[in-house]
Amino acid sequence: MATIKDVAKMAGVGIATVSRAVNGTGYISAESREKIEAAIKELNYIPNERARNLSRKRTGIIGVLIPDFQTPFYAAFIRQAELELYECGYRTMVCNCVKTRDKEKEYIDMLERNMVDGVITCALSLEESAYQGIGRPIVSMDHDLGGNIPLIHSDHRRGGRMAAEYLVSQGCRRVIQLGGRFDASTPSNDRYEEFARVMEEHQVSLQVLELEWNRLDYEYYQQHLREYLKEIKEADGVFASDMGATALYHFASDLGIGVPEKLKITAYDGTDITRMVTPVVTAVCQDIPMLARKCTDTLMKLIGGETDIEFRQTVDVYFQKGQTA
């Protein structure tokens, strides 16, 4: 395997010159750069990434904090974020913060100890004060951590309105909302507020079945739904996350409740799970690739020291017509 010394010898320059060329630091003449690039190509030289990062005082790693791997939305977001970060030359360290606040705090501590170059956080367990004063690149997806930390989120208010207006247009008069507002300051709460506003405007009965913030797996939904058997049998419309909508569809089918004949189900997020089941679930879809791209682009600007940062960015949502509503 070729070394930096081999490249320097073939190019007829010093090792320090090759190092400056590889790391993009300091002046190098056009002639020397051309020779170095030719030598690198001929020798198939692969720079030592760890050494390069050390010279730049970087780790080459970005931390991504999410509430739960099992939630389809966050699983899809992680996939897209990893792809985007890899294209920018970074590796991804994922922290699954499910069921405990300690994990999120530990990863913030890692950021402070310069173990990662930046963080994209989607976690909801800590107050914004935990992120303040770190002085390192942080981008938040869907959690308002204060005006000095960029916030990127979907247009949840429009999404909640789309779901509500659609269920109303389908004749629903007794609607269940599966899950409600988070205690944390998150724009995703807007979808619930707007959904409730539209229901009240049309004088539609709305009942909210509260969920634990850190229990969003399929098994939990199934257990939770059994506690509200009477309410579900009386309802004619449901608004839920992808996981909740899918769990409810199977639960209703087992009870012999026709979907969408008697019970119309509309999901929120619109991840692949809504298209992998039969029937396809009617859903308001978040543009996950765009969310990941905006988070990554903004973080790269912060790491690069750019000042023209857009601190509040909203991504549009769209409607998926399925066969459940």
Buried (B, 14 or more C-beta within 10 A) or exposed (E): EBEBEBBBBBBEBEEEBBBBBBBEEEEBEEEBBEBBEEBBEEBEBEBEEEEBBEBEEBBBBBBBBBBBEBBBBBBBBBEBBBBBBEEEEBEBBBBBBBEEBEBBBEBBEBBEEEEBBBBBBBBBBBEBEBBEEBEBBBBBBBBBBEEEBBBBBBBBBBBBBBBBBBBBEBEBBBBBBBBBBBEBBBBBBBBBBBBBBBBEEBEBBBBBBEBEBBBBBBEBBBEBBEEBEEEBEEBBBBBBBBBBBBBBBBBBEEEEBEBBEEBBBBBBBBBEBBBEBEEBBBBBBBBBBBBBBBBBBBBBBBBEEEEEEEEEBBBEBEBBEBEBB
